[in-house]
Amino acid sequence: CNKVFSNIQANQATQQTTPPMQLTPYSELIQLSPTEREKKNATAKINKQKQKGLLKIAELDERISSLEDEVTGLCSKTELDFDAIVDKQDELALAIRRKEKFSEIINQLFPNEK
């Protein structure tokens, strides 16, 4: 019960400190062209697309970690399957390469957004 009450208080504190959105006067809004309206939303769209790329990198990090564990597991068996080890190493190398390419693409597409 205390935890729920604390969460409610925290939410209220957040709501109180967040300034209300200032609306643009209607007379100004109707004079904006569709292109100008799109420009107003460009920052949010840019951030969303960059976050999509960063999510892909995070997914690849997870995949790389999993593949490293699989390679270690294959190398620690009593009977070694060299083909399986090489196949997993190939998968790992591809995942690492893809991560590097995603990072390169994100840095090129979003050079000023850190």
TALIN-V969526 format. One record per residue. PHI is phi in radians with two decimals (* if undefined). NEAR is the number of other C-alpha atoms within 12 Angstrom. D_CENTER is the distance of its C-alpha to the mean C-alpha in Angstrom with 1 decimal. Layout:
phi: <PHI PHI>
near: <NEAR NEAR>
d_center: <D_CENTER D_CENTER>
//
This chain:
phi: <* -1.11 -1.13 -1.09 -1.09 -1.10 -1.10 -1.11 -1.10 -1.11 -1.11 -1.14 -1.12 -1.12 -1.13 -1.26 -1.54 -1.44 -1.20 -1.21 -1.17 -1.56 -1.44 -1.37 -0.96 -0.99 -1.06 -1.39 -1.09 -1.24 -1.52 -1.33 -1.35 -0.99 -1.13 -1.16 -1.15 -1.11 -1.08 -1.11 -1.72 -1.08 -1.05 -1.12 -1.17 -1.08 -1.06 -1.09 -1.16 -1.12 -1.10 -1.06 -1.15 -1.15 -1.12 -1.07 -1.12 -1.10 -1.12 -1.18 -1.02 -1.11 -1.11 -1.06 -1.05 -1.11 -1.15 -1.07 -1.11 -1.14 -1.09 -1.04 -1.08 -1.14 -1.35 -1.78 -1.35 -1.15 -1.80 -1.42 -1.93 -1.09 -1.10 -1.15 -1.09 -1.12 -1.06 -1.17 -1.14 -1.12 -1.05 -1.12 -1.09 -1.13 -1.10 -1.13 -1.10 -1.09 -1.08 -1.07 -1.18 -1.03 -1.07 -1.08 -1.12 -1.08 -1.11 -1.36 -1.35 -2.23 -1.18 -1.73 -1.67 -1.74>
near: <7 8 9 10 11 12 13 14 14 14 14 13 13 13 12 11 10 11 9 9 6 7 9 13 10 9 9 12 14 12 13 16 12 12 11 14 16 14 14 16 14 14 16 14 15 22 19 16 19 26 20 17 27 25 18 23 26 21 19 27 23 18 23 27 20 19 27 23 18 22 27 19 18 22 20 14 14 8 11 15 16 15 13 20 24 19 17 27 24 18 23 27 21 18 27 25 18 23 26 22 19 27 26 17 19 26 17 15 17 22 13 12 16 13>
d_center: <34.6 34.1 30.3 30.1 32.2 30.0 26.9 28.9 30.0 26.5 25.4 28.6 28.0 24.6 26.1 29.0 27.1 24.9 27.0 27.8 26.4 29.0 30.0 31.1 34.7 35.4 37.8 35.0 32.5 34.9 35.7 32.1 31.6 28.7 27.3 27.6 26.0 23.0 22.9 22.7 19.4 18.0 16.0 14.1 13.5 12.5 9.8 8.6 8.7 7.1 3.9 4.7 5.7 3.5 2.7 6.3 7.2 6.7 8.7 11.0 11.6 12.7 14.8 16.3 17.4 18.9 20.7 22.1 23.5 25.0 26.7 28.1 29.4 31.1 32.6 34.1 36.0 39.8 39.9 37.5 36.1 35.5 34.2 31.5 30.6 30.4 28.4 25.7 25.7 25.3 22.2 20.9 21.7 20.0 16.7 17.0 18.0 15.1 12.7 15.0 15.1 11.4 11.6 14.8 13.8 11.0 13.7 16.3 14.7 13.5 16.3 17.0 13.7 13.0>
//
